[in-house]
Amino acid sequence: MSASAGVDARLRKSIFDHFQTLGYPPSVEALMNEFRLDRTAVEAALDRLDEAHHLKLVPGTHRVLMAFPFSAIATPYEVWVDGGRRYFANCAWDALAFHPMLRSPIEVRSYCFHCGEPVQFQVKNGLSTVAARAPPVVYLGLPAADWWKNIVTTCANTMVFFASSEHLAKWRAARPDARGAEVSIETMLRLSEPLYATKMNLDYERPSREHMMATFRELGLVGEFWTI
């Protein structure tokens, strides 16, 4: 491992630990003090972590906006972890990702993208429990190849919850050009495993394109939409 790679790994881990403990990211200055590095070195490491898709910086700054699945700002995706700690996730997928990442039961509190009614459910042992008669679903509005073209827009607008398949069908009826994919909560949880299960480890590495494509196939997610 190169010297810069070692620094990047330690900074990444520190950012995620800070989020887990406090619910928000550390500042550049806090990282400078923790690692005894100057501003140029910390900012360069943050740029590399952004480029490697470990996090997303506020454009034009070195402030952390996203450290997937953590959000530095309030969003419609609240995640309550066993023990009472609340986090904000970046999108519906990231809300679910807290379960495999923290290996803890979670409660998701969000809203239906169609009607705005509350969507609330618990996840434990890889399965969701809801009080409603019909379970909520996740809608991915963009094909996989487009997710990282603008990850802020992708998370904010195209990875959302619907109260049920029926609500999604009503929403789609008014938008005949919508070509996204409906995915169950359980499938999204399984899809999250390779990306998030070891994310809190110092030696975490993002899974390769081949690994993710294989995961898609195992879950029956095939076709052009799922091609990275």
C-alpha positions in Angstrom: 0.0 0.0 0.0 1.3 3.4 -0.9 1.7 6.2 1.6 -1.2 8.1 0.1 -3.4 5.0 0.1 -2.6 4.5 3.8 -3.6 8.0 4.6 -6.8 7.8 2.6 -7.8 4.6 4.3 -7.3 6.1 7.8 -9.1 9.3 6.9 -12.0 7.4 5.4 -12.3 5.3 8.5 -12.1 8.3 10.7 -14.9 10.1 8.8 -17.2 7.0 9.0 -16.5 6.6 12.7 -17.2 10.2 13.3 -20.5 9.9 11.5 -21.5 6.8 13.4 -20.7 8.4 16.8 -22.0 11.9 16.2 -24.2 11.8 13.2 -22.2 14.4 11.2 -18.8 14.5 9.5 -15.5 15.9 10.8 -14.2 19.2 9.4 -11.0 19.5 7.5 -9.5 21.2 10.5 -10.5 18.3 12.8 -8.8 15.9 10.4 -5.7 18.0 10.2 -5.4 17.9 14.0 -6.2 14.2 14.3 -3.7 13.1 11.7 -1.1 15.9 12.1 -1.3 16.8 8.5 -1.4 20.1 6.8 -4.5 21.4 4.9 -3.1 20.6 1.5 -2.6 16.9 2.5 -6.0 16.5 4.0 -7.8 18.2 1.1 -5.8 16.1 -1.4 -6.9 12.9 0.5 -10.5 14.1 0.5 -10.3 14.7 -3.2 -9.0 11.2 -3.8 -11.8 9.7 -1.6 -14.4 11.6 -3.6 -12.9 10.4 -6.9 -13.0 6.8 -5.6 -16.7 7.2 -4.7 -16.1 6.7 -1.0 -17.7 10.0 -0.2 -19.0 13.1 -1.9 -17.8 16.6 -1.1 -20.0 19.8 -1.2 -19.1 21.1 -4.7 -16.4 23.7 -4.6 -15.4 22.8 -1.0 -13.8 20.1 1.1 -16.8 19.7 3.4 -18.2 16.2 3.4 -21.8 16.0 2.1 -22.1 12.3 1.8 -20.2 9.3 3.2 -22.5 6.6 1.9 -24.9 5.8 3.5 -24.5 8.8 5.9 -25.8 12.2 4.9 -24.4 15.4 6.5 -27.8 17.2 5.9 -31.4 16.4 6.8 -33.1 14.3 4.2 -36.5 12.4 3.9 -34.7 9.2 5.0 -34.4 8.9 8.7 -32.8 5.8 10.1 -33.1 4.9 13.8 -30.6 2.3 15.0 -31.2 -0.1 17.9 -30.3 2.0 21.0 -32.0 5.2 19.8 -29.4 6.9 17.6 -30.8 8.7 14.5 -29.0 9.1 11.2 -30.0 10.7 7.9 -29.4 8.6 4.8 -28.9 10.0 1.3 -31.6 7.9 -0.4 -33.9 4.9 0.0 -31.1 2.5 -0.8 -28.8 4.1 1.7 -31.4 4.0 4.4 -31.6 0.2 4.0 -27.8 0.0 3.9 -27.4 0.9 7.5 -28.7 -2.6 8.5 -25.8 -4.6 6.8 -23.3 -1.9 7.6 -23.9 -1.6 11.3 -25.2 -5.2 11.8 -28.0 -3.8 13.9 -31.8 -3.7 13.7 -33.0 -0.4 12.2 -36.2 1.5 11.8 -36.6 3.5 8.6 -38.9 6.6 8.7 -39.5 8.1 5.3 -42.3 9.1 2.9 -44.0 7.8 -0.2 -42.7 9.6 -3.3 -46.1 9.5 -4.8 -48.5 10.8 -2.1 -46.2 11.9 0.7 -47.7 9.6 3.3 -45.3 8.3 5.9 -43.4 5.1 5.1 -42.2 3.4 8.3 -40.8 -0.1 8.8 -38.3 -2.1 10.7 -35.5 -4.3 9.5 -34.0 -7.1 11.4 -31.9 -10.1 10.3 -32.2 -9.1 6.7 -36.0 -8.9 6.7 -38.4 -6.0 6.9 -41.5 -5.8 9.1 -44.3 -3.3 8.3 -47.6 -2.7 9.9 -49.2 -1.7 6.6 -51.1 -4.3 4.5 -48.9 -3.8 1.5 -45.1 -3.5 1.9 -43.2 -0.4 0.6 -41.0 -0.7 -2.4 -37.9 1.0 -3.7 -37.9 2.7 -7.1 -34.6 3.3 -8.9 -35.3 5.8 -11.6 -32.0 5.7 -13.4 -30.1 2.8 -15.0 -27.1 1.6 -13.1 -24.6 3.0 -15.6 -26.0 6.5 -14.8 -25.9 6.4 -11.0 -22.5 8.1 -10.6 -22.9 10.7 -13.3 -24.3 13.0 -10.7 -24.6 11.1 -7.4 -26.3 14.0 -5.6 -29.1 14.2 -8.1 -29.3 10.4 -8.2 -29.7 10.1 -4.5 -32.0 13.1 -4.1 -34.4 12.4 -6.9 -34.2 8.8 -8.3 -33.7 6.3 -5.4 -37.0 6.7 -3.5 -39.6 4.8 -1.5 -43.2 4.2 -2.6 -45.8 3.2 0.0 -46.6 0.1 -2.1 -46.5 -1.2 -5.7 -49.9 0.3 -6.2 -48.7 3.7 -5.3 -45.8 3.3 -7.7 -48.2 2.2 -10.5 -50.4 5.3 -10.0 -47.3 7.5 -10.1 -46.1 5.8 -13.3 -49.5 6.1 -14.9 -49.0 9.9 -15.0 -45.5 9.5 -16.3 -45.5 7.1 -19.2 -41.8 7.8 -20.0 -40.6 6.6 -16.6 -38.4 3.5 -17.1 -37.1 2.9 -13.7 -37.0 -0.4 -11.7 -39.2 -1.5 -8.8 -37.2 -3.5 -6.2 -38.4 -5.1 -3.0 -37.0 -4.1 0.4 -35.5 -7.6 0.8 -33.8 -7.5 -2.6 -32.3 -4.1 -1.8 -31.0 -5.4 1.5 -29.3 -8.3 -0.3 -28.0 -5.9 -2.9 -26.5 -3.8 -0.2 -24.4 -6.6 1.3 -21.3 -6.4 -1.0 -21.2 -2.6 -0.9 -21.8 -2.0 2.8 -21.2 -5.1 5.0 -17.5 -4.3 5.6 -17.7 -0.5 5.1 -16.8 0.3 8.7 -13.5 -1.7 8.4 -10.2 0.1 7.9 -9.3 -2.1 4.9 -12.7 -1.6 3.2 -12.6 -1.7 -0.6 -15.5 -1.0 -3.0 -16.6 -4.1 -4.8 -15.5 -4.3 -8.5 -17.8 -3.9 -11.4 -17.6 -7.6 -12.1 -18.6 -8.4 -8.5 -21.6 -6.1 -8.6 -22.7 -7.4 -12.0 -22.6 -10.9 -10.5 -24.7 -9.8 -7.6 -27.2 -8.3 -9.9 -27.5 -11.6 -11.8 -27.8 -13.6 -8.6 -30.7 -11.5 -7.6 -32.4 -11.7 -11.0 -31.6 -8.1 -11.8 -30.7 -8.5 -15.5 -31.0 -6.6 -18.7 -29.7 -3.3 -20.0 -31.0 -1.4 -17.0 -28.6 -3.3 -14.7 -25.5 -3.1 -16.9 -22.7 -1.0 -15.3 
